[in-house]
Amino acid sequence: MSKSGKQSKFRRKRYIIPAVIVILLIVARIMLPYILKRSVNRTLNNIPGYEGHVEDIDVALWRGAYVIEGLLLQKKAAKNQQPLLNFPESDISIEWKSLLNGKIVSEIEMHNPEFNYIFEVQQKENTEGEADAKAWTDALKELVPISINHLSINNGKANFVQLSADPEINMFLKQINLQATNLSNVVNKEETLPSNLRATAVSFGNGDVLLEGNLNLLKKIPDMDMEFSLKDADVRALNNLTNQYAGVDFEAGTFELYSEVAIADAYLKGYIKPILLTPNYLERKMTEAFSKNYGKDL
């Protein structure tokens, strides 16, 4: 073969090989969402006693992310019931800023997630057994194979329903907004409680909910210092519950709940303080205050 022929053949190879690589990358990019969707569906259906599926998965290679759309998970015993989990959109991506600290971790942003706990459904036993903590942990690791460092929930909802009660009991939290940062302890490694969590929500009776504090999730039994408050909830929203279990209902007033929990080296300390502010209670307190200040009873 002449020298010019060899050069021509070399030039053809020089262009063919990159072209083949580009074609393979394009094919892999096209197939990747289908492969991921199949894998996620298999993971959901491998949880004992549960079945689920996702509608679609979008991949954004440029930011190392994929978006799971329409994730549903329900107990197999729950025929025609609301799913346990309904996640319309979950964005799972690499947290790029953590690479500067030498760690590859992920961040999850969930939009409008819904959790439905129906007492009757969860009490039903499945013939193939129930999912334990390991099953849930393994499923999460398959869905998110690298450590989670940042979790964000936007406009979530949690329902706790007892259908057999008369009337039906529905305790809920809506408009849940949560930010949890440094869960994998990428920064502030010397701090005892390096992770921060803050969540707000609206409760039954339109109460204001706040949960905030610091944690260390890397320990087998996590250390934490957390505060919770529920303020100004209409006490009448408790009537279905109190009628069912105590035969009591309220005509007016507010319900509040305060709690603080601290855990250090598996030692727990804390309190829960519920407060009922009914018109009679308020009237009595006002009378006591007036009597104390002005020296006579009303």
N, C-alpha and C positions, 0 to 999 in steps of 0.2 A: 504494500500500500504506500502510495506517495506521501510525501510530507504534507501536502495541502489536504489530502484526504483525511489524514489523521487529525489535522487541526479542525477540519469541518466536523468530524465525529465528536471531538472533544467539546466543540462549541454547542453541539446539539445536546450532549449530556449535561452541559453546564446549565442549560435552560430547562431541560426535561425534569431533572431531579427536583429543583425548587418548585416547578409546576405541580409535580406529583405530591410534594409535601403540602403545598397550599390546598390542593384538592382534598387530601386526606383530612386536613384541619377543618375545612368547610363541612365535610361529611360528618366529622366527629361533633362539630358544633351543632349541626342539624339534629343528630341522633341523641345528643346529651340530654335534652329535656325529657325525651321518652324513656331513656335509661333511668334517669333520676325518678321519674314518676312511677315507673315499675318498682323501683327499689323502695320508695316511700310507701306505696300501697302494700308491698309485701311486709314491711316492718310493722305497719298498723295492724294488719291481719294476723301477725304472729303474736300479738299480745293476748294471752289466754283469756277467753271469755268475751273478747271484744272484736268488732269488725269496723273497718273504716276505709276511706278512700280520699284521694285528692282530685280536683277537677283539672288542674293544670300546674305546670312548673315553668317559670321563665328563668333563663340563665343570663347573667350579665358578667361575662368573663373579664371585662375591662376593670371591674371593681371586685372581682372574686366573690360573687354573690349569686344566690338563687332565691326566687320568690315562690313560695308555696301558696297556691290559690285554692280556696274552697276545700279545706281539710275538715272532714267530718269523722267523728269516732263515737260509736255507741255500743252499749252492751248488747250481746246477742239475744238476751232475754227481753230486751226492750222493743217490742213490736209496735211500730207506728208511734213511737214516743220521740220527744226531743232528744237530739244527740247529747252525749256527755260533753263533748268538745265540738265547737263550731268556730273554726278560725278562717274567716274570709281571706285574709292576706297576712302572710308572715314573711318578712324579709330577713334572710340569714346571710351574713357577709363577714368577711375578714375585717377586723378592726385595725386599720392601717397604722394609726398613731401608736399602737402598741408594739409595732415592729421596731420602732426607735428604741424601745426598752428591751429588745431582744426576745420578744415572745410572739408566737403566732396564736392568736385567740380570736374568738368570734363575737359578733354583736347581733342581737335579735331585736327586730322592731315589729310589733304585732299591732294590727289595725282592726278595731271592732271585734276582738275575740269574745266568745261567749262560752261560759261554763254552766252546765245544767245538772244539778244533783237532785234526782227524783228519788225519794226515800224508798218507795215501793220497788222501783227498778233495781236499785243497788242492793236490796235485801234478797232479791231472787238469786238462787244459786244456779250456776251453769254446770252442765254435765261434764264439761271438759276442764273444770277447775277455774280458780280465780287468779288474777294477776297479782303477784306480790311486788315488793319494792324493787327486787332485782329485775323483774320483767319490765317495769316502767323505766328503770335506769338504763337498761340495755337498749330499749326503744329510743330513748332520748339520745344516747350516744351514737346510734345509727343515723338518726335524723340530723344531729349536729356533731360531727366526728371530732371537732376540736373544742377546747374548753371555752365556755361562755364567760365573757368578761363584762359585757354591758347588755342589759335587758330593758326594753322600753315597751310599755303597753299604752295604747292610745284608745280611749273611749271603749273600755271593756265592760263586760256585764257578767255577774254571777248570780244564778238563781238557785234557791234551796226550796224545793217544793214537796209537799205531802198531799198527794191527790186524794187519799182515802179520808182525810179529815173533812168534817162538815161544819162550816164551810172550808174550802181548800186553803191550806196554809202556803203562802208564798213569801219567803223572806229573800230580799234581793239587794244587791249593790249594783248601781249603774254609773255610767260616766267614770269608770275606773281609769285613772291615769297614774302610771307607775314608772319610776326611773330607778334602776339598780346599777351601780357602777363599781368598777374595780373588783368584780366577783372572783377573778382569778389572781388577785393580788399582784397585778402587774406593776403598780406604783405603791408608794408608802409601805414598803415591805417590813419596816421596823415597827409599825403601829400594831397594837394588840387587836384592834377591830378595824381592819383596813377597808372594808366594803361599806358602801352607803346605800340606803334604801329609803325612798320617799314615795308615798302613794296617797292620792286623794280619791274620794268617791262620794256619791249621793246614795243614802240608804233608803230603805222602806220608811215611809213617813217623812221623806225629804230631809233627812238628817245629814249633817256634814261630817264626813269621815276623814280622819287623818291618821296615817301610819308612817312613822319615821324612826330612823335609828341607824346604828352601825353593827356590822357583823364580821365574823371570821368564818367563812364557809369551808375553809380548807381542812378544818379539824373534823374528826369522825363525828363528834357531837359538837355542832357549831357553837362558838361563843357569840353572844349578842347583847345589845342593850337597846331595847325597842320600846317605843311609847305608842299607845293607841287611844284615840278619842272619837266618840260619836256624840254629836251635839245637836240639840234642837230638833229631834225627831218627834213627829206627831205620835203621841202614845196610842192613839186609836188604831194605828197600823199594827199594834201588837194584839188586837182583840181576838183575831182568829186563833192565835197561838194560846193566849191566856184562857179563852173560852174552852179550848180543847183539853187543856191539861189542868186548869185550876178553876174553871167555871166562873171566871172573873172577866169583866170588860170595863173599859174606861170611856167616859163621856167627853173628856177634854184633858189637855195637859201635854207635857213633853217628856220624852224619855232620853236619858243620856247615859253613856258608858265610858269609863276611863280605866285604862290598864297600863301597867308597865312591867316588862319582863327583862330580867338580866340573867344570863347564863355564863358561868366562868368555870372551865374545867369540869363540866357536867353537873355543876351545882346551880340549881335554879332558885331564883328569888324574885318575887313580884307580887302584884295584887290586881284584883278586878273590882271595880267600884261602880255598880249600877245606880242610877238616880232617877226616881220618878217625881216629876214636878206637876202635881195636879192642882186645880183651882183651890181646893180646900187647904192643901199644903202651902200654897203661896199666900193665901189669906191668913193662915196662922202665923207664918213667918213675918208678914207685914205687921200683924197685930203685935207680935212679940217685940219687933224692932221699934214700933211706935211707943209701946208701953215702956220700954227701956229708956228711950230718949226723953219722954215727956212725963214719966212717973205715974201713969194711970192706964188702966185697961179700957179698951173700947167697949 
